[in-house]
Amino acid sequence: MLLLIASTYVILKSISNESYRKTIKYRFTLSQDEPVLKEFKNQQKKSSFSGLWIHAASVGEVLGAVNLISKIRQEYENYPIFLTVTNYAALKLIREKYHYINVRISPLDFSWLISRLCSILQVPNIIIVEAEYWPNLIDIFSKHGRIFHVSTRFSKKALNRYKNFNFLFKNTFSKITAFFTKTEEDNNNLIKYGINENKVFTVGDIKAYQSYKDFCSEESIFDLVAGSTHKGEESVLINLYLKFEKNISLAIAPRHLSRLNEIIAELKRNDINFLLWSKDKDFIKRNQNQKSIVLIDTMGELSDIYALGKIGFVGGTLQKIGGHNLFEPAICSRPVLFGKYYQRQSFMADTLLKENKEISNNTYKGAYVVESLDQFYDLVKYLLQNNNWLEEGKIARKKFEYASHSLERTYNLLKDKFNVFV
């Protein structure tokens, strides 16, 4: 029955999603002769360490996993690590930018596939990033070794949801060795759910560390960069552009490039000319005073694009998505704007919005929540006046740096308390 349900889901998703079609084979099959698995086994043979399995779902979680992998490799240069991911965009990102990481699409959560992968990898520990709780993965791996859940997100909504399905998940959660939560709220909700408080540690989000150069550039191409936008958010941005009478430069980077034609159609309906980053990049860089909309139609460049703007807006927050990496603009010393739906990024939002007298005064805050189009306009106008974005960006960067010890705390717990890197 489970196979029938999963097969039906995969077929339906494959019809509408070309990227998903590329991964079907690896979701249903598994062979120790796959090149990536053979390479991992060779690394194990050459190493004195047993190695580690890390599982992360999509691009956001994977970037956190990359931070952790880099941290491990700083101390243990040839430590064998195998990464599984859930979606194709994450797989593509690792293959293109992080060639040294062994990565594979995670097989579906069927017992025979998970058992097979555990037998091939033969590692004593697995780290699961953020909100992945696959029953078979956790149940079967717990018979092979220990399970650590890092950057754990467990909201009040999640607490109520898992309580309703307690008969399914109580046993699953009990098999996890330790949870490293993003916030105290996540910590408290896990304890309310029934997790022993000795298994829960509040450390922050491993995405809160990025190996970017420490700078505060005054150069910019765009007045506003809107990243990871979702359906409905581009309409707000277009209205903002029109409210400025087309007199700001605006870069829009949609979360899903499959929506580009939809966004282009909306721009044409509003009689707005636009440029495509992939085709017009050189022209845009030569003509930095142009006031137009630029669609970012490439993958893996968003962090660099934020650095080319004066202000960063993070999408998935005007719609009920829950937000994306709110630290990305702050890393490159840009003020951060986002909507009120940031529940999936509560650690980052709290860090950026919280008053910290050691970092900022009442004049500059570094981050602001967008409540309406008029307020959005007022915020952008204020930030562009008198180069206020420069001072606000410095505060955003300082707040990010204050939070960036999350990776260090996570790593130290894994290494010193739990002796994971064996």
Salt bridges, closest charged atoms under 4 A:
GLU34 OE1 - ARG104 NE 2.80
GLU75 OE2 - LYS415 NZ 2.66
GLU96 OE2 - LYS92 NZ 2.89
GLU130 OE1 - ARG153 NH1 2.62
GLU130 OE2 - LYS182 NZ 3.40
GLU130 OE2 - LYS207 NZ 2.45
GLU132 OE1 - HIS55 NE2 3.05
ASP139 OD2 - LYS143 NZ 3.80
ASP139 OD1 - LYS175 NZ 2.18
ASP205 OD2 - LYS182 NZ 3.29
ASP205 OD2 - LYS207 NZ 3.39
ASP214 OD1 - ARG397 NH2 3.30
ASP223 OD2 - LYS291 NZ 3.09
ASP223 OD1 - LYS310 NZ 3.38
GLU234 OE1 - ARG259 NH2 2.83
GLU262 OE2 - LYS231 NZ 3.25
GLU262 OE2 - ARG259 NH2 2.97
GLU301 OE1 - LYS281 NZ 3.51
ASP374 OD1 - LYS243 NZ 3.18
GLU391 OE2 - LYS394 NZ 3.35
GLU401 OE2 - ARG397 NE 2.80
GLU408 OE1 - LYS71 NZ 2.82
